[in-house]
Amino acid sequence: MKELIEYIAKSIVDKPEEVVVIEVPAEDGVILKLQVAPEDTGKVIGKEGRIAKAMRTLLRVSAIRKGTRATLEIISDSSENDL
């Protein structure tokens, strides 16, 4: 599942070398945390969140096939927003 999200994200962004996917175990499955370059965050989310929603749907289907649950979190770099 981690590889799926990594593949999709690297295909979309301008800086694929900065794509990082971290897999964190959770009570009811796994949480995948996706981090991309700050300028690529909008590309991963998409207009009205459509790309993020599609990625979450594919992840959910993949997880169900493996008999588990998975959640996708997109991490944005908040250090730029510090005032």
N, C-alpha and C positions, 0 to 999 in steps of 0.2 A: 504494500500500500504506500509505503514511503517512496518507493521508486516511481510509482504512478504520479504522485503529486510533484515530485522533483522533475520528472520528464515533461509534464504539462507546463509547469512554471518556467523551465528553461526554454521551452519552445516559444513562449509569449514575450519574455523580457528582452531588453537590450543588453543587459549585463548578466548572462547566464552563469558566469563564474562566481557571482555573489549570491546565488540561490542556496539557501540552507534550509533543510527540513530536519527537524528534531522530533523523535518519537518518544512520547512520555506515557508510561503506563498509567491507567486510571482504573477506578473501581469496576466500571462496566465496559471496559475496552481499552482504547488507546486514543491519545490526543496527539495530532500531528501539528506542529508549529512551523509555519512557513515564514521565512524572512527573506526579503529581497532588497535590492538597492532602493533607497528612498525615492528616486525618480521613477522606479518601476512599479511602485505600489499601486498606482492607478491602473496600470495595465493588467495587473493580477486581479484587481477587484472588478474592473470593467464598468460600463455604463449601468447605473442603477443596480450594481452588484451582480450582474448576470454571469460574468465569468466565474466569480467566487461561488455563486450558487451552483453552477454547472460542475465545478470541481468538487464541491461538497456532495453533490448527487452521485458522481462517479465513485467517490470515496466510500459513500454509504453502500452502494451496490457491491463494491469490491469487498467491503467488510462483511456484509451479509453472506456472501459466497464463502467466506472463511469462517463463518459462525461467530462473529464478534461484532463489536460496535466501534466506530471511529468518528472522531470529530476533527474538523480543520479549523485552526486559528491562524489568522494572518497577522503577523507582528509588524507594526510600523515603528520606525525609529523615532521615538518621542524626544530625543535629545535636541532636535532642531526647534522644538516648540517651547523650550524652557525660556522663561523671561526673567 
